[in-house]
């Protein structure tokens, strides 16, 4: 496919308005890259009885000016098997999910595959090229995706508070609704949904403990430049599940109620 070069732009940041933990012991003492690379893969029971769980990091959604959307999930700790996945949505709304490290039926397609045109195995490599800089490559998708993350002071303060909440607090619908409103109004992430029914029919609850904004990003898919990361005018959806409109990187957990 012929390469179409598009100028990269920076996103404008909004103003302030059970085992191994993902939380930093002290803000700024360890780079994000060092912290996330040190996560040891493990299969462990969920902290919430009656739920499957995953813990790790990823890009909740990254819309591009070309109309493409990319999603990253890396879950070294969960109920079944450590894995990584990359989701891709074409401008016409067709989703594909690629998985490394696990059979597709035990990874993200278990919950979201019903709304995807394709779910398949792939080689996914994550390379931290700096303390806040990540490169993602996917074969045979021929995807190379780079990003630089940032944590402004007001977001660092919010992250410090949310990362110290006790596990039980995250099961409160009132807290989740407050988090949704904060993400929408304060962080400018659109109509954020932290709890709801996913395409498989499971009830899912997302509990992001820390958030980072995308300072800049670039992605090429089979030689095609996907353009600049952008805040979408309407939230991307997979099935009926809404994803954030503004590109953001999260460290946290997700829980899926057993049926």
N, C-alpha and C positions, 0 to 999 in steps of 0.2 A: 504494500500500500504506500502510495506516495506520501512523503512527509509534508505536513502543513505546519509551518512555524508560526506560533502565536506569542506575542510578547507576554512575559510573566509579570504579574502585578502582586503587590503585597495587599493582604487584607487589612482593612482598617479596624483596629481593635476598639471595642466599645469602652466607654468610660466607666468609672466605678458606679455607680448608681446602686485463733485455732491454728496455731502453727506459725510458720513463717509469715510475717506481715509485709504488706506492700507499703505501709506507711513509713516515711522517713523518720528517723529518731530525732533529727534536728534539721530544720529547714536550711538548705544550702550546703550541708556537709557532704553530701554524696550527689554526684550528677545523676540525672534521670537515666542516662544510658547505663551507667554502672549499676544502678539499682535494679533496673529491669533485666539486664543481662544476668544478674546474679540469682534470679528466681529459679529455684530447682524444680524440675517437673515432678509432679506427685499426683496420685489418685487418692482422694480423701473424701470422707463422708461430708455431706452438706451441713453447715452450721444451723440450717433451718430444717427441722424434722418435716418429712413429707415433701421435700423439694429436691430436685437435682440442682447442681450449682456449677458455675465456672468462675474463675478468678484470674485476672491478668490485665491486659491493656489493649488499646486499639484506637482507631479513628472511628468515631460514631457514624459519621458520613462526611464525605467531601465532595460537594457539587463543583463542577467546572463550568467555565463559560461556554464550552462546547455542548453542554447538555448531558455529558457523561457524569456518573457518580461512582465513587470508589468508597469501599468500606474495608477496614482492617480489623481482624479479631485475632489475638494471641492469648491463649489460655493454658499456661503451663500447669495450672492446678485446677482440678475439677472432679466430678463424680465418676468419670468414665475413662478418659484417656487424654493426655496433653495433645494439643493440636494448634495449628494456625489456619486461618482462612482469609481469603480476599473475595469480596463481592464486587461485581461490576454491573452497573445499569447503563444501558445504551440510551441515547436521547429519545428513542421511541418507547422507553419504559420497560424493556426486557431485562430481567435479572439473570445473572449466572453466578454460581457460588463455587469457588475453588478451595480445596482442602488439602493440607499437608499434615502428615503425622497420625492420621486416623482414618478409618473407613468413613465415607461420606455420611452414612446413616447414623454415625455416632458423634458427629460434629454439628456445625451450624445448620446443615440441611435437615437435621432431625427436627428442628423447630421452624425453619424458614423455607425449606426446599419446596414446599407445596406452592409457593408463590414465585418460584424461579423456573425459567425455561430449561436450565441445565444445572446439574450439580456433579462435579467430577474431581478426581484427584489431580494434584499438581505439585510441582516443586516450588516452594515459597521460601525465599531467603530474606531474613531481616538483618541488616547491617547498620550498626550505629557508627556514624562517621564523625560524630562530635558529641558533646555532653547533651545536646538537645536536637540532634540532627539524625534522621533515620532514612535509610534507603530500603525500599521493598522491591524485590523482583519476583516475577511469577512466570514459570514456564509450564505449559506451552502457550500461555496467553501472550507472551512477548511484551510483558508490562515491566517498565522501570518507573518507579514512583519515588520521589524524594520529597522530604519535608523538613522544615526547621520550625521548632516549637518555641513558645515563649510563655512566661508566667509573670505578668506584671504584678506589682506590689499588692493591689487590691485583690487579685485572684489568689495570690499566695496566702493572704489572710483568710479568704473563704476556704481554701484548701486545707489550711491548718485546722480550722474549726470542724469541717465535715469529716476529716480523717480521724478526729478524736471522738466522734460519736460512738456510743456503744452499739454493738450489733443489734440488740433488741430495738433500738430506736428506728432502725431502717424498716422495720415491719409496720410502722405506723402510717396509715394512709394520709394522715394530716401532715406528717413530715414530708412525705413524697410529694404531696401537692404543693407544699411550700417550696421544695426544691425545684419543681417544675416552673413555678411562677418566677423564682429567682433566675433560673436559666433563661427564661423568656424575657423578662423585664430588665434585669440587671446585666445579663451577659449577652443579650441580643441573639439568642439561639433559635428563635422562632417558637412554634407551638410544640414544646418538648413533651414527650410521653415517656414516663418512667415505669408505668405499670399498665398492663393490658393483655389482651388475647393475641397471641402470635399465630401465623398461618397454620401451624400444626394443631391448634386448639388448646395448647398449654397456656396457662396463665403465667405471665412472665413479670418479674420485678427487677429493674435495673437499679443498682446502688453505686453510682460513681463516687469514689472517695476523693479523687482529685481530678481537676480539669486543666488542660493547657490549650492555649490558642495556637493557631497555625500562623506563624509569621510569614512564611512563603512556602510554596510547593510547586512541583512540576511533575508531570506524568506523560509518558509516551507509550502508546499502545500499538504494537506492530508498525512502528514508524510514524504514527499519527500523534501530533502534539495535542493533548486534550485541552489546552488553554490554561487560564488562570483559575485558582480556587476562588469561589465566590459564594456569597450568601444567597441561597435560592429564594425566589419570590414566594414559592409555596414549599412546604416540607416534602422531601422525598419520601415515598412510601414503598414498602414491600408488603404486598397484600394490604391489610388494613392497618398495619403497624407504621406509625409515623417516625421518621428519623429527623434529627436536628437539621435546621436549614443552614446553620453556620458551621463551617468546618471546625472540629474540635477533637482533641486527643484526650482520652480518659483512662484512668487507672482505677479499677474497682472490681465489682462482682455482679453477677446476674443469677437469678434464681427462677426455676421453672417448676411449677407445682405439678406433682405426679398425678396422673389421671386414674 
